[in-house]
Every structure is written in C-alpha cells, then in structure tokens.
Amino acid sequence: MGLLDKIKNQNTNKDQSGEVSNASLDLSKQELEIILSGLGEASFKGRQLELVYKLVIKLQQAHQKL
C-alpha cells in the first residue's frame, strides 16, 4: 500500500466530528527526508499553505525523533 493510499484511507476513517483519527504511519528517516524535500520544492497557495505547514511541522517532529 502506497503513501497516497494510506492518506486516502485516513480520510475515509473520519469520525462523526469530521476529524481524522490519530492513525499511526511508520516512515523511515529516508522516507521522511524525501517527503520534506519534495514539499520544500513545491508551491502552494491559500488554504493549502496552512494545511501543508501543519503537515511539515508533524513530519519534522517525526524526523527529529528518529
């Protein structure tokens, strides 16, 4: 199962309040570095920017724990 499939599955696992459950996603240090690098080179606008910012913070925290 790929990363996009996992994200899609998380989106379908929303509870009644609309929040995504706190699912675990095990990524290696190298995988996190690739994702962070790709996000750093991409461009985002508007609402996407806020969501990507929050995602990057979470990814950086996971990367620091490794």
PQR file of N, CA, C, O and H, with PARSE charges and radii, in Angstrom:
ATOM      1  N   MET A   1       0.857  -1.173   0.000 -0.4000 1.5000
ATOM      2  CA  MET A   1       0.000   0.000   0.000 -0.0000 2.0000
ATOM      3  C   MET A   1       0.900   1.232   0.000  0.5500 1.7000
ATOM      4  O   MET A   1       1.813   1.339   0.818 -0.5500 1.4000
ATOM      5  N   GLY A   2       0.644   2.145  -0.904 -0.4000 1.5000
ATOM      6  CA  GLY A   2       1.445   3.344  -1.023 -0.0000 2.0000
ATOM      7  C   GLY A   2       1.011   4.428  -0.050  0.5500 1.7000
ATOM      8  O   GLY A   2      -0.024   4.315   0.607 -0.5500 1.4000
ATOM      9  H   GLY A   2      -0.099   2.058  -1.568  0.4000 1.0000
ATOM     10  N   LEU A   3       1.810   5.472   0.032 -0.4000 1.5000
ATOM     11  CA  LEU A   3       1.539   6.584   0.934 -0.0000 2.0000
ATOM     12  C   LEU A   3       0.199   7.247   0.605  0.5500 1.7000
ATOM     13  O   LEU A   3      -0.571   7.574   1.508 -0.5500 1.4000
ATOM     14  H   LEU A   3       2.651   5.564  -0.501  0.4000 1.0000
ATOM     15  N   LEU A   4      -0.075   7.445  -0.681 -0.4000 1.5000
ATOM     16  CA  LEU A   4      -1.337   8.074  -1.069 -0.0000 2.0000
ATOM     17  C   LEU A   4      -2.531   7.214  -0.674  0.5500 1.7000
ATOM     18  O   LEU A   4      -3.569   7.739  -0.274 -0.5500 1.4000
ATOM     19  H   LEU A   4       0.551   7.179  -1.414  0.4000 1.0000
ATOM     20  N   ASP A   5      -2.390   5.899  -0.784 -0.4000 1.5000
ATOM     21  CA  ASP A   5      -3.466   5.007  -0.368 -0.0000 2.0000
ATOM     22  C   ASP A   5      -3.720   5.127   1.131  0.5500 1.7000
ATOM     23  O   ASP A   5      -4.869   5.116   1.574 -0.5500 1.4000
ATOM     24  H   ASP A   5      -1.546   5.472  -1.109  0.4000 1.0000
ATOM     25  N   LYS A   6      -2.640   5.241   1.914 -0.4000 1.5000
ATOM     26  CA  LYS A   6      -2.789   5.386   3.365 -0.0000 2.0000
ATOM     27  C   LYS A   6      -3.500   6.685   3.706  0.5500 1.7000
ATOM     28  O   LYS A   6      -4.344   6.713   4.601 -0.5500 1.4000
ATOM     29  H   LYS A   6      -1.707   5.250   1.554  0.4000 1.0000
ATOM     30  N   ILE A   7      -3.166   7.763   3.001 -0.4000 1.5000
ATOM     31  CA  ILE A   7      -3.802   9.051   3.251 -0.0000 2.0000
ATOM     32  C   ILE A   7      -5.279   8.987   2.882  0.5500 1.7000
ATOM     33  O   ILE A   7      -6.130   9.494   3.613 -0.5500 1.4000
ATOM     34  H   ILE A   7      -2.480   7.740   2.273  0.4000 1.0000
ATOM     35  N   LYS A   8      -5.582   8.363   1.747 -0.4000 1.5000
ATOM     36  CA  LYS A   8      -6.980   8.228   1.333 -0.0000 2.0000
ATOM     37  C   LYS A   8      -7.771   7.425   2.356  0.5500 1.7000
ATOM     38  O   LYS A   8      -8.915   7.757   2.666 -0.5500 1.4000
ATOM     39  H   LYS A   8      -4.891   7.950   1.153  0.4000 1.0000
ATOM     40  N   ASN A   9      -7.151   6.354   2.884 -0.4000 1.5000
ATOM     41  CA  ASN A   9      -7.824   5.542   3.895 -0.0000 2.0000
ATOM     42  C   ASN A   9      -8.064   6.341   5.165  0.5500 1.7000
ATOM     43  O   ASN A   9      -9.101   6.173   5.807 -0.5500 1.4000
ATOM     44  H   ASN A   9      -6.222   6.085   2.633  0.4000 1.0000
ATOM     45  N   GLN A  10      -7.131   7.206   5.544 -0.4000 1.5000
ATOM     46  CA  GLN A  10      -7.312   8.035   6.728 -0.0000 2.0000
ATOM     47  C   GLN A  10      -8.490   8.975   6.523  0.5500 1.7000
ATOM     48  O   GLN A  10      -9.271   9.207   7.446 -0.5500 1.4000
ATOM     49  H   GLN A  10      -6.288   7.343   5.022  0.4000 1.0000
ATOM     50  N   ASN A  11      -8.621   9.518   5.310 -0.4000 1.5000
ATOM     51  CA  ASN A  11      -9.717  10.433   5.028 -0.0000 2.0000
ATOM     52  C   ASN A  11     -11.067   9.736   5.103  0.5500 1.7000
ATOM     53  O   ASN A  11     -12.068  10.374   5.427 -0.5500 1.4000
ATOM     54  H   ASN A  11      -7.987   9.330   4.561  0.4000 1.0000
ATOM     55  N   THR A  12     -11.115   8.448   4.811 -0.4000 1.5000
ATOM     56  CA  THR A  12     -12.379   7.721   4.897 -0.0000 2.0000
ATOM     57  C   THR A  12     -12.657   7.266   6.325  0.5500 1.7000
ATOM     58  O   THR A  12     -13.771   6.841   6.628 -0.5500 1.4000
ATOM     59  H   THR A  12     -10.302   7.930   4.548  0.4000 1.0000
ATOM     60  N   ASN A  13     -11.657   7.349   7.210 -0.4000 1.5000
ATOM     61  CA  ASN A  13     -11.809   6.935   8.600 -0.0000 2.0000
ATOM     62  C   ASN A  13     -12.130   8.103   9.523  0.5500 1.7000
ATOM     63  O   ASN A  13     -11.767   8.071  10.698 -0.5500 1.4000
ATOM     64  H   ASN A  13     -10.752   7.695   6.963  0.4000 1.0000
ATOM     65  N   LYS A  14     -12.793   9.120   9.023 -0.4000 1.5000
ATOM     66  CA  LYS A  14     -13.138  10.266   9.851 -0.0000 2.0000
ATOM     67  C   LYS A  14     -14.253   9.877  10.814  0.5500 1.7000
ATOM     68  O   LYS A  14     -15.153   9.109  10.473 -0.5500 1.4000
ATOM     69  H   LYS A  14     -13.088   9.146   8.068  0.4000 1.0000
ATOM     70  N   ASP A  15     -14.174  10.431  12.037 -0.4000 1.5000
ATOM     71  CA  ASP A  15     -15.248  10.179  12.985 -0.0000 2.0000
ATOM     72  C   ASP A  15     -16.382  11.173  12.757  0.5500 1.7000
ATOM     73  O   ASP A  15     -16.317  11.964  11.817 -0.5500 1.4000
ATOM     74  H   ASP A  15     -13.443  11.055  12.314  0.4000 1.0000
ATOM     75  N   GLN A  16     -17.405  11.153  13.584 -0.4000 1.5000
ATOM     76  CA  GLN A  16     -18.588  11.979  13.372 -0.0000 2.0000
ATOM     77  C   GLN A  16     -18.284  13.468  13.434  0.5500 1.7000
ATOM     78  O   GLN A  16     -18.991  14.252  12.800 -0.5500 1.4000
ATOM     79  H   GLN A  16     -17.457  10.510  14.348  0.4000 1.0000
ATOM     80  N   SER A  17     -17.272  13.885  14.163 -0.4000 1.5000
ATOM     81  CA  SER A  17     -16.948  15.304  14.269 -0.0000 2.0000
ATOM     82  C   SER A  17     -16.201  15.802  13.036  0.5500 1.7000
ATOM     83  O   SER A  17     -15.958  17.002  12.904 -0.5500 1.4000
ATOM     84  H   SER A  17     -16.698  13.248  14.678  0.4000 1.0000
ATOM     85  N   GLY A  18     -15.830  14.885  12.125 -0.4000 1.5000
ATOM     86  CA  GLY A  18     -15.124  15.285  10.914 -0.0000 2.0000
ATOM     87  C   GLY A  18     -13.614  15.259  11.072  0.5500 1.7000
ATOM     88  O   GLY A  18     -12.893  15.556  10.119 -0.5500 1.4000
ATOM     89  H   GLY A  18     -16.028  13.910  12.232  0.4000 1.0000
ATOM     90  N   GLU A  19     -13.127  14.916  12.236 -0.4000 1.5000
ATOM     91  CA  GLU A  19     -11.693  14.869  12.482 -0.0000 2.0000
ATOM     92  C   GLU A  19     -11.138  13.505  12.074  0.5500 1.7000
ATOM     93  O   GLU A  19     -11.802  12.482  12.241 -0.5500 1.4000
ATOM     94  H   GLU A  19     -13.712  14.676  13.010  0.4000 1.0000
ATOM     95  N   VAL A  20      -9.929  13.499  11.543 -0.4000 1.5000
ATOM     96  CA  VAL A  20      -9.265  12.251  11.188 -0.0000 2.0000
ATOM     97  C   VAL A  20      -8.747  11.615  12.465  0.5500 1.7000
ATOM     98  O   VAL A  20      -8.165  12.292  13.312 -0.5500 1.4000
ATOM     99  H   VAL A  20      -9.390  14.331  11.407  0.4000 1.0000
ATOM    100  N   SER A  21      -8.959  10.311  12.600 -0.4000 1.5000
ATOM    101  CA  SER A  21      -8.459   9.622  13.777 -0.0000 2.0000
ATOM    102  C   SER A  21      -6.939   9.693  13.811  0.5500 1.7000
ATOM    103  O   SER A  21      -6.300   9.884  12.777 -0.5500 1.4000
ATOM    104  H   SER A  21      -9.432   9.761  11.911  0.4000 1.0000
ATOM    105  N   ASN A  22      -6.376   9.545  14.965 -0.4000 1.5000
ATOM    106  CA  ASN A  22      -4.933   9.655  15.155 -0.0000 2.0000
ATOM    107  C   ASN A  22      -4.274   8.342  14.733  0.5500 1.7000
ATOM    108  O   ASN A  22      -3.883   7.537  15.578 -0.5500 1.4000
ATOM    109  H   ASN A  22      -6.895   9.390  15.805  0.4000 1.0000
ATOM    110  N   ALA A  23      -4.154   8.132  13.423 -0.4000 1.5000
ATOM    111  CA  ALA A  23      -3.598   6.898  12.876 -0.0000 2.0000
ATOM    112  C   ALA A  23      -2.072   6.956  12.899  0.5500 1.7000
ATOM    113  O   ALA A  23      -1.471   8.026  12.802 -0.5500 1.4000
ATOM    114  H   ALA A  23      -4.472   8.786  12.736  0.4000 1.0000
ATOM    115  N   SER A  24      -1.475   5.803  13.028 -0.4000 1.5000
ATOM    116  CA  SER A  24      -0.023   5.705  13.034 -0.0000 2.0000
ATOM    117  C   SER A  24       0.474   5.415  11.622  0.5500 1.7000
ATOM    118  O   SER A  24      -0.094   4.595  10.901 -0.5500 1.4000
ATOM    119  H   SER A  24      -1.963   4.934  13.107  0.4000 1.0000
ATOM    120  N   LEU A  25       1.539   6.102  11.247 -0.4000 1.5000
ATOM    121  CA  LEU A  25       2.143   5.892   9.950 -0.0000 2.0000
ATOM    122  C   LEU A  25       3.647   5.774  10.170  0.5500 1.7000
ATOM    123  O   LEU A  25       4.310   6.756  10.502 -0.5500 1.4000
ATOM    124  H   LEU A  25       2.000   6.768  11.833  0.4000 1.0000
ATOM    125  N   ASP A  26       4.178   4.582   9.987 -0.4000 1.5000
ATOM    126  CA  ASP A  26       5.596   4.351  10.214 -0.0000 2.0000
ATOM    127  C   ASP A  26       6.388   4.635   8.947  0.5500 1.7000
ATOM    128  O   ASP A  26       6.269   3.915   7.957 -0.5500 1.4000
ATOM    129  H   ASP A  26       3.639   3.783   9.717  0.4000 1.0000
ATOM    130  N   LEU A  27       7.199   5.690   8.983 -0.4000 1.5000
ATOM    131  CA  LEU A  27       8.052   6.050   7.858 -0.0000 2.0000
ATOM    132  C   LEU A  27       9.501   6.039   8.324  0.5500 1.7000
ATOM    133  O   LEU A  27       9.804   6.405   9.459 -0.5500 1.4000
ATOM    134  H   LEU A  27       7.296   6.275   9.788  0.4000 1.0000
ATOM    135  N   SER A  28      10.382   5.618   7.441 -0.4000 1.5000
ATOM    136  CA  SER A  28      11.805   5.631   7.780 -0.0000 2.0000
ATOM    137  C   SER A  28      12.326   7.057   7.702  0.5500 1.7000
ATOM    138  O   SER A  28      11.664   7.943   7.161 -0.5500 1.4000
ATOM    139  H   SER A  28      10.136   5.320   6.518  0.4000 1.0000
ATOM    140  N   LYS A  29      13.506   7.268   8.241 -0.4000 1.5000
ATOM    141  CA  LYS A  29      14.130   8.588   8.194 -0.0000 2.0000
ATOM    142  C   LYS A  29      14.314   9.033   6.743  0.5500 1.7000
ATOM    143  O   LYS A  29      14.087  10.197   6.415 -0.5500 1.4000
ATOM    144  H   LYS A  29      14.044   6.549   8.680  0.4000 1.0000
ATOM    145  N   GLN A  30      14.717   8.123   5.891 -0.4000 1.5000
ATOM    146  CA  GLN A  30      14.916   8.446   4.476 -0.0000 2.0000
ATOM    147  C   GLN A  30      13.598   8.834   3.811  0.5500 1.7000
ATOM    148  O   GLN A  30      13.562   9.780   3.024 -0.5500 1.4000
ATOM    149  H   GLN A  30      14.901   7.177   6.158  0.4000 1.0000
ATOM    150  N   GLU A  31      12.525   8.124   4.113 -0.4000 1.5000
ATOM    151  CA  GLU A  31      11.219   8.446   3.538 -0.0000 2.0000
ATOM    152  C   GLU A  31      10.759   9.836   3.978  0.5500 1.7000
ATOM    153  O   GLU A  31      10.238  10.607   3.172 -0.5500 1.4000
ATOM    154  H   GLU A  31      12.555   7.355   4.753  0.4000 1.0000
ATOM    155  N   LEU A  32      10.955  10.148   5.260 -0.4000 1.5000
ATOM    156  CA  LEU A  32      10.587  11.472   5.752 -0.0000 2.0000
ATOM    157  C   LEU A  32      11.402  12.565   5.070  0.5500 1.7000
ATOM    158  O   LEU A  32      10.867  13.622   4.734 -0.5500 1.4000
ATOM    159  H   LEU A  32      11.379   9.521   5.914  0.4000 1.0000
ATOM    160  N   GLU A  33      12.694  12.316   4.864 -0.4000 1.5000
ATOM    161  CA  GLU A  33      13.544  13.297   4.196 -0.0000 2.0000
ATOM    162  C   GLU A  33      13.087  13.538   2.756  0.5500 1.7000
ATOM    163  O   GLU A  33      13.098  14.673   2.281 -0.5500 1.4000
ATOM    164  H   GLU A  33      13.128  11.458   5.137  0.4000 1.0000
ATOM    165  N   ILE A  34      12.691  12.485   2.073 -0.4000 1.5000
ATOM    166  CA  ILE A  34      12.209  12.616   0.694 -0.0000 2.0000
ATOM    167  C   ILE A  34      10.928  13.442   0.650  0.5500 1.7000
ATOM    168  O   ILE A  34      10.782  14.327  -0.193 -0.5500 1.4000
ATOM    169  H   ILE A  34      12.682  11.563   2.459  0.4000 1.0000
ATOM    170  N   ILE A  35      10.008  13.153   1.554 -0.4000 1.5000
ATOM    171  CA  ILE A  35       8.751  13.895   1.593 -0.0000 2.0000
ATOM    172  C   ILE A  35       9.002  15.359   1.919  0.5500 1.7000
ATOM    173  O   ILE A  35       8.460  16.245   1.258 -0.5500 1.4000
ATOM    174  H   ILE A  35      10.127  12.434   2.239  0.4000 1.0000
ATOM    175  N   LEU A  36       9.823  15.620   2.937 -0.4000 1.5000
ATOM    176  CA  LEU A  36      10.113  17.009   3.317 -0.0000 2.0000
ATOM    177  C   LEU A  36      10.803  17.757   2.189  0.5500 1.7000
ATOM    178  O   LEU A  36      10.511  18.928   1.948 -0.5500 1.4000
ATOM    179  H   LEU A  36      10.263  14.900   3.474  0.4000 1.0000
ATOM    180  N   SER A  37      11.708  17.092   1.501 -0.4000 1.5000
ATOM    181  CA  SER A  37      12.403  17.716   0.379 -0.0000 2.0000
ATOM    182  C   SER A  37      11.420  18.051  -0.741  0.5500 1.7000
ATOM    183  O   SER A  37      11.471  19.144  -1.306 -0.5500 1.4000
ATOM    184  H   SER A  37      11.945  16.140   1.696  0.4000 1.0000
ATOM    185  N   GLY A  38      10.547  17.137  -1.055 -0.4000 1.5000
ATOM    186  CA  GLY A  38       9.549  17.375  -2.094 -0.0000 2.0000
ATOM    187  C   GLY A  38       8.606  18.504  -1.740  0.5500 1.7000
ATOM    188  O   GLY A  38       8.256  19.313  -2.599 -0.5500 1.4000
ATOM    189  H   GLY A  38      10.506  16.250  -0.597  0.4000 1.0000
ATOM    190  N   LEU A  39       8.190  18.570  -0.485 -0.4000 1.5000
ATOM    191  CA  LEU A  39       7.315  19.651  -0.050 -0.0000 2.0000
ATOM    192  C   LEU A  39       8.034  20.993  -0.100  0.5500 1.7000
ATOM    193  O   LEU A  39       7.423  22.022  -0.387 -0.5500 1.4000
ATOM    194  H   LEU A  39       8.475  17.913   0.213  0.4000 1.0000
ATOM    195  N   GLY A  40       9.330  20.976   0.179 -0.4000 1.5000
ATOM    196  CA  GLY A  40      10.117  22.209   0.140 -0.0000 2.0000
ATOM    197  C   GLY A  40      10.245  22.770  -1.262  0.5500 1.7000
ATOM    198  O   GLY A  40      10.400  23.980  -1.427 -0.5500 1.4000
ATOM    199  H   GLY A  40       9.827  20.139   0.412  0.4000 1.0000
ATOM    200  N   GLU A  41      10.186  21.926  -2.267 -0.4000 1.5000
ATOM    201  CA  GLU A  41      10.342  22.362  -3.651 -0.0000 2.0000
ATOM    202  C   GLU A  41       9.012  22.661  -4.329  0.5500 1.7000
ATOM    203  O   GLU A  41       8.995  23.215  -5.428 -0.5500 1.4000
ATOM    204  H   GLU A  41      10.060  20.943  -2.132  0.4000 1.0000
ATOM    205  N   ALA A  42       7.906  22.306  -3.700 -0.4000 1.5000
ATOM    206  CA  ALA A  42       6.584  22.515  -4.291 -0.0000 2.0000
ATOM    207  C   ALA A  42       6.065  23.918  -3.970  0.5500 1.7000
ATOM    208  O   ALA A  42       6.596  24.607  -3.099 -0.5500 1.4000
ATOM    209  H   ALA A  42       7.920  21.855  -2.807  0.4000 1.0000
ATOM    210  N   SER A  43       5.029  24.323  -4.685 -0.4000 1.5000
ATOM    211  CA  SER A  43       4.406  25.619  -4.394 -0.0000 2.0000
ATOM    212  C   SER A  43       2.944  25.400  -4.012  0.5500 1.7000
ATOM    213  O   SER A  43       2.252  24.564  -4.593 -0.5500 1.4000
ATOM    214  H   SER A  43       4.598  23.763  -5.392  0.4000 1.0000
ATOM    215  N   PHE A  44       2.498  26.156  -3.042 -0.4000 1.5000
ATOM    216  CA  PHE A  44       1.147  26.031  -2.513 -0.0000 2.0000
ATOM    217  C   PHE A  44       0.535  27.421  -2.377  0.5500 1.7000
ATOM    218  O   PHE A  44       1.255  28.410  -2.240 -0.5500 1.4000
ATOM    219  H   PHE A  44       3.060  26.835  -2.570  0.4000 1.0000
ATOM    220  N   LYS A  45      -0.800  27.494  -2.415 -0.4000 1.5000
ATOM    221  CA  LYS A  45      -1.480  28.769  -2.252 -0.0000 2.0000
ATOM    222  C   LYS A  45      -2.658  28.632  -1.301  0.5500 1.7000
ATOM    223  O   LYS A  45      -3.190  27.543  -1.080 -0.5500 1.4000
ATOM    224  H   LYS A  45      -1.385  26.690  -2.526  0.4000 1.0000
ATOM    225  N   GLY A  46      -3.043  29.760  -0.753 -0.4000 1.5000
ATOM    226  CA  GLY A  46      -4.255  29.852   0.053 -0.0000 2.0000
ATOM    227  C   GLY A  46      -4.359  28.843   1.170  0.5500 1.7000
ATOM    228  O   GLY A  46      -3.428  28.671   1.957 -0.5500 1.4000
ATOM    229  H   GLY A  46      -2.612  30.645  -0.932  0.4000 1.0000
ATOM    230  N   ARG A  47      -5.486  28.181   1.234 -0.4000 1.5000
ATOM    231  CA  ARG A  47      -5.792  27.218   2.305 -0.0000 2.0000
ATOM    232  C   ARG A  47      -4.783  26.070   2.316  0.5500 1.7000
ATOM    233  O   ARG A  47      -4.460  25.541   3.379 -0.5500 1.4000
ATOM    234  H   ARG A  47      -6.242  28.320   0.595  0.4000 1.0000
ATOM    235  N   GLN A  48      -4.290  25.687   1.149 -0.4000 1.5000
ATOM    236  CA  GLN A  48      -3.294  24.611   1.066 -0.0000 2.0000
ATOM    237  C   GLN A  48      -2.065  24.942   1.901  0.5500 1.7000
ATOM    238  O   GLN A  48      -1.487  24.064   2.542 -0.5500 1.4000
ATOM    239  H   GLN A  48      -4.553  26.117   0.286  0.4000 1.0000
ATOM    240  N   LEU A  49      -1.671  26.201   1.892 -0.4000 1.5000
ATOM    241  CA  LEU A  49      -0.457  26.611   2.584 -0.0000 2.0000
ATOM    242  C   LEU A  49      -0.533  26.303   4.068  0.5500 1.7000
ATOM    243  O   LEU A  49       0.424  25.788   4.647 -0.5500 1.4000
ATOM    244  H   LEU A  49      -2.140  26.915   1.372  0.4000 1.0000
ATOM    245  N   GLU A  50      -1.657  26.612   4.684 -0.4000 1.5000
ATOM    246  CA  GLU A  50      -1.825  26.343   6.108 -0.0000 2.0000
ATOM    247  C   GLU A  50      -1.782  24.837   6.398  0.5500 1.7000
ATOM    248  O   GLU A  50      -1.134  24.400   7.349 -0.5500 1.4000
ATOM    249  H   GLU A  50      -2.434  27.031   4.214  0.4000 1.0000
ATOM    250  N   LEU A  51      -2.473  24.059   5.574 -0.4000 1.5000
ATOM    251  CA  LEU A  51      -2.504  22.610   5.781 -0.0000 2.0000
ATOM    252  C   LEU A  51      -1.129  21.987   5.585  0.5500 1.7000
ATOM    253  O   LEU A  51      -0.725  21.109   6.347 -0.5500 1.4000
ATOM    254  H   LEU A  51      -2.999  24.414   4.801  0.4000 1.0000
ATOM    255  N   VAL A  52      -0.412  22.442   4.565 -0.4000 1.5000
ATOM    256  CA  VAL A  52       0.930  21.916   4.307 -0.0000 2.0000
ATOM    257  C   VAL A  52       1.880  22.322   5.425  0.5500 1.7000
ATOM    258  O   VAL A  52       2.733  21.531   5.828 -0.5500 1.4000
ATOM    259  H   VAL A  52      -0.740  23.156   3.946  0.4000 1.0000
ATOM    260  N   TYR A  53       1.744  23.532   5.925 -0.4000 1.5000
ATOM    261  CA  TYR A  53       2.580  23.997   7.042 -0.0000 2.0000
ATOM    262  C   TYR A  53       2.419  23.075   8.251  0.5500 1.7000
ATOM    263  O   TYR A  53       3.405  22.651   8.853 -0.5500 1.4000
ATOM    264  H   TYR A  53       1.051  24.175   5.598  0.4000 1.0000
ATOM    265  N   LYS A  54       1.169  22.768   8.599 -0.4000 1.5000
ATOM    266  CA  LYS A  54       0.908  21.879   9.737 -0.0000 2.0000
ATOM    267  C   LYS A  54       1.460  20.482   9.481  0.5500 1.7000
ATOM    268  O   LYS A  54       1.992  19.845  10.390 -0.5500 1.4000
ATOM    269  H   LYS A  54       0.367  23.113   8.109  0.4000 1.0000
ATOM    270  N   LEU A  55       1.334  20.009   8.250 -0.4000 1.5000
ATOM    271  CA  LEU A  55       1.869  18.696   7.886 -0.0000 2.0000
ATOM    272  C   LEU A  55       3.386  18.667   8.013  0.5500 1.7000
ATOM    273  O   LEU A  55       3.948  17.706   8.539 -0.5500 1.4000
ATOM    274  H   LEU A  55       0.902  20.526   7.512  0.4000 1.0000
ATOM    275  N   VAL A  56       4.045  19.707   7.538 -0.4000 1.5000
ATOM    276  CA  VAL A  56       5.505  19.768   7.605 -0.0000 2.0000
ATOM    277  C   VAL A  56       5.980  19.776   9.051  0.5500 1.7000
ATOM    278  O   VAL A  56       6.971  19.121   9.376 -0.5500 1.4000
ATOM    279  H   VAL A  56       3.588  20.487   7.110  0.4000 1.0000
ATOM    280  N   ILE A  57       5.298  20.498   9.916 -0.4000 1.5000
ATOM    281  CA  ILE A  57       5.658  20.510  11.342 -0.0000 2.0000
ATOM    282  C   ILE A  57       5.591  19.092  11.907  0.5500 1.7000
ATOM    283  O   ILE A  57       6.505  18.664  12.612 -0.5500 1.4000
ATOM    284  H   ILE A  57       4.493  21.029   9.653  0.4000 1.0000
ATOM    285  N   LYS A  58       4.524  18.367  11.606 -0.4000 1.5000
ATOM    286  CA  LYS A  58       4.387  16.992  12.101 -0.0000 2.0000
ATOM    287  C   LYS A  58       5.484  16.087  11.539  0.5500 1.7000
ATOM    288  O   LYS A  58       6.047  15.262  12.259 -0.5500 1.4000
ATOM    289  H   LYS A  58       3.781  18.715  11.034  0.4000 1.0000
ATOM    290  N   LEU A  59       5.782  16.248  10.250 -0.4000 1.5000
ATOM    291  CA  LEU A  59       6.826  15.425   9.636 -0.0000 2.0000
ATOM    292  C   LEU A  59       8.193  15.735  10.225  0.5500 1.7000
ATOM    293  O   LEU A  59       8.990  14.824  10.449 -0.5500 1.4000
ATOM    294  H   LEU A  59       5.326  16.918   9.665  0.4000 1.0000
ATOM    295  N   GLN A  60       8.475  17.012  10.480 -0.4000 1.5000
ATOM    296  CA  GLN A  60       9.753  17.391  11.072 -0.0000 2.0000
ATOM    297  C   GLN A  60       9.892  16.817  12.474  0.5500 1.7000
ATOM    298  O   GLN A  60      10.968  16.355  12.853 -0.5500 1.4000
ATOM    299  H   GLN A  60       7.828  17.752  10.298  0.4000 1.0000
ATOM    300  N   GLN A  61       8.821  16.844  13.239 -0.4000 1.5000
ATOM    301  CA  GLN A  61       8.854  16.280  14.593 -0.0000 2.0000
ATOM    302  C   GLN A  61       9.116  14.775  14.546  0.5500 1.7000
ATOM    303  O   GLN A  61       9.890  14.251  15.346 -0.5500 1.4000
ATOM    304  H   GLN A  61       7.946  17.220  12.932  0.4000 1.0000
ATOM    305  N   ALA A  62       8.470  14.083  13.610 -0.4000 1.5000
ATOM    306  CA  ALA A  62       8.698  12.636  13.458 -0.0000 2.0000
ATOM    307  C   ALA A  62      10.138  12.374  13.028  0.5500 1.7000
ATOM    308  O   ALA A  62      10.759  11.417  13.489 -0.5500 1.4000
ATOM    309  H   ALA A  62       7.841  14.509  12.959  0.4000 1.0000
ATOM    310  N   HIS A  63      10.666  13.212  12.153 -0.4000 1.5000
ATOM    311  CA  HIS A  63      12.043  13.066  11.666 -0.0000 2.0000
ATOM    312  C   HIS A  63      13.037  13.266  12.809  0.5500 1.7000
ATOM    313  O   HIS A  63      14.034  12.549  12.891 -0.5500 1.4000
ATOM    314  H   HIS A  63      10.162  13.989  11.778  0.4000 1.0000
ATOM    315  N   GLN A  64      12.782  14.221  13.680 -0.4000 1.5000
ATOM    316  CA  GLN A  64      13.685  14.504  14.798 -0.0000 2.0000
ATOM    317  C   GLN A  64      13.707  13.367  15.816  0.5500 1.7000
ATOM    318  O   GLN A  64      14.703  13.170  16.511 -0.5500 1.4000
ATOM    319  H   GLN A  64      11.972  14.804  13.614  0.4000 1.0000
ATOM    320  N   LYS A  65      12.613  12.624  15.902 -0.4000 1.5000
ATOM    321  CA  LYS A  65      12.536  11.511  16.848 -0.0000 2.0000
ATOM    322  C   LYS A  65      13.373  10.309  16.397  0.5500 1.7000
ATOM    323  O   LYS A  65      13.726   9.454  17.209 -0.5500 1.4000
ATOM    324  H   LYS A  65      11.804  12.784  15.337  0.4000 1.0000
ATOM    325  N   LEU A  66      13.685  10.250  15.106 -0.4000 1.5000
ATOM    326  CA  LEU A  66      14.447   9.098  14.585 -0.0000 2.0000
ATOM    327  C   LEU A  66      15.925   9.261  14.824  0.5500 1.7000
ATOM    328  O   LEU A  66      16.711   8.390  14.452 -0.5500 1.4000
ATOM    329  H   LEU A  66      13.398  10.945  14.447  0.4000 1.0000
TER
END
